[in-house]
Amino acid sequence: MRMRGMSSDPVKQERIDQVLKSVPGGKKKWVRYDEGAVLYSMGIHAFTELAKEAKAIYRIRRIVLVNTEKLDEYIEMMYGDPDSD
């Protein structure tokens, strides 16, 4: 399983590294759709849908932010390793 923030594509990995460099400790609680798609190594549409399913979206005026902590919990709960039970 690939870790969050890792990509086999060097161009994508460069973009991920740039995002992570701007975040102290490599973890950011709130991200916009484009930044989240890069961090989670998925397309923007897939990330948007996943964030909506997780109910991790917060609209502030004209900005949409995604709570990554809530999204991580949702992913673990819904798509966690089935062999670990």
C-alpha positions in Angstrom: 0.0 0.0 0.0 1.4 3.4 -1.0 1.8 5.9 1.9 0.0 9.3 1.7 2.1 11.8 0.0 4.1 9.3 -2.2 3.9 8.8 -5.9 5.8 6.7 -8.5 5.5 9.6 -11.0 8.5 12.0 -10.6 6.5 15.0 -11.7 3.7 14.3 -9.3 6.2 13.6 -6.5 7.8 17.0 -7.1 4.5 18.7 -6.7 3.8 16.6 -3.5 7.2 17.6 -2.1 6.5 21.2 -2.7 3.2 21.0 -0.9 4.7 19.1 2.0 7.6 21.5 2.3 5.2 24.3 2.9 3.5 22.4 5.8 5.3 22.2 9.1 5.6 18.6 10.2 4.2 17.3 6.9 0.6 17.3 8.2 -2.0 20.0 7.5 -5.5 19.9 9.0 -7.2 22.0 6.4 -6.7 21.8 2.6 -8.4 23.0 -0.6 -9.5 20.5 -3.2 -6.4 20.8 -5.4 -3.9 20.6 -2.6 -5.8 17.6 -1.1 -5.8 15.8 -4.4 -2.0 16.1 -4.5 -1.5 15.0 -0.9 -3.7 12.0 -1.3 -2.3 11.1 -4.8 -5.7 11.1 -6.5 -7.6 13.1 -9.1 -9.4 16.2 -8.0 -12.8 14.7 -8.8 -12.2 11.6 -6.8 -10.8 13.6 -3.9 -13.9 15.9 -4.0 -16.3 13.0 -3.9 -14.4 11.3 -1.1 -14.4 14.5 1.0 -18.1 14.9 0.4 -18.8 11.2 1.5 -16.7 11.8 4.6 -18.6 15.0 5.4 -15.3 16.7 5.8 -16.1 19.8 3.7 -16.4 23.3 5.2 -17.5 26.3 3.2 -16.2 29.6 4.3 -17.5 32.4 2.1 -16.2 31.3 -1.4 -13.5 29.0 -0.1 -14.0 25.2 0.4 -11.8 23.6 2.9 -11.4 19.8 3.7 -10.6 18.6 7.2 -7.9 16.0 6.6 -8.2 14.5 10.1 -11.9 13.8 9.5 -11.1 12.4 6.0 -8.4 10.1 7.4 -10.8 8.7 10.0 -13.4 8.1 7.3 -10.9 6.3 5.0 -9.7 4.1 7.9 -13.2 3.2 8.9 -14.6 2.6 5.4 -11.6 1.3 3.5 -9.3 0.1 6.2 -7.4 -3.2 5.9 -10.1 -6.0 6.1 -7.4 -8.6 7.2 -6.7 -6.7 10.4 -10.0 -7.7 12.1 
